[in-house]
Each structure stands twice: as C-alpha cells, then as structure tokens.
Amino acid sequence: MNMTYKHILVAVDGSKEAEWAFKKAIEIAKRNDASLILSHIIDIRTVATIEAYDRTMMERAEKYAKELLENYKEQALAAGVKEVTADIEYGSPKVKIAKEVAPKYQADLIVCGATGLNAVERFLIGSVSEHITRYAKCDVLVVRTEKELEK
C-alpha cells in the first residue's frame, strides 16, 4: 500500500470552506511532492435558471471560474507546488468531481470543504462533499473551518 499521494484534486467554488481545503491541499502536495489539480465545476442547472433572466450569466460564470483558478494556481506555485493544473467543467459538482474529474487526472486524493456555496442543493439532495466521499474511488479529505469545529 502506497502511503504518499501523487495527484491531489482540490474542489474549489469560491467559498471560505473551499479556500481552507485549497490551503490544506497545498501543504499535502508539498509534503508528498505531488501535482495539484484545481477543479471548479460550473453548475449548469443553476446557471441555466438564471440565464433565462440574464443572458450574460454563463459568460460571467466562466470569467469568474478562470479568475478564481488562475489566482489559486499562482498561490500554489508561489507556495512551492511544482505542478498545478486548472480544470473547469460543466455539470453537477457532486457528480463531476468524483466520477469524472478525479479519474481523468488519476487523482489519488480529493480534498474538499465540508460545505460550499450551494445551500439549496445541500438541503434538498445532500452535500457535494458527502457525494464525493460516497462515490470517489480514491481517498477523500473533507476539510472543516474553525467555525464548523466550534459547533
């Protein structure tokens, strides 16, 4: 059994929880001399609903994703991670991360926040982190913020 990680996938959505997960993923990547894959999923169901009222929504979602990932990529490289890949996908985050993005990059660890931006989806059908934990074929680290630990 291998005790190191070589391809670490971190799911980011712009939330404070995802930022904590990102910071922890950087430290794990550095300790393991691993590559880091930054993944942002544009939830097309949410965007499509808003797009009916605002035709620029998809364009803005893509711009936000590119800026978010570029910023995180720069931070990771500056912190000493040698190889960083940014990946933008479209669909349901809970499905894409575990079932498509992780296998695509042969991730052996997925790091995600305990909660994220989509409170409605979490309430109706469970959290993204719960789904990733259930369906991923690799290890999953669910990161909690100090606020969540105080409860």
Secondary structure as UniProt FT lines:
FT   STRAND          7..11
FT   HELIX           16..32
FT   STRAND          35..42
FT   HELIX           44..51
FT   TURN            52..53
FT   TURN            55..56
FT   HELIX           57..79
FT   STRAND          84..90
FT   HELIX           93..96
FT   HELIX           97..101
FT   HELIX           102..104
FT   TURN            105..106
FT   STRAND          109..113
FT   HELIX           119..125
FT   HELIX           128..135
FT   STRAND          139..143
FT   HELIX           146..149
//
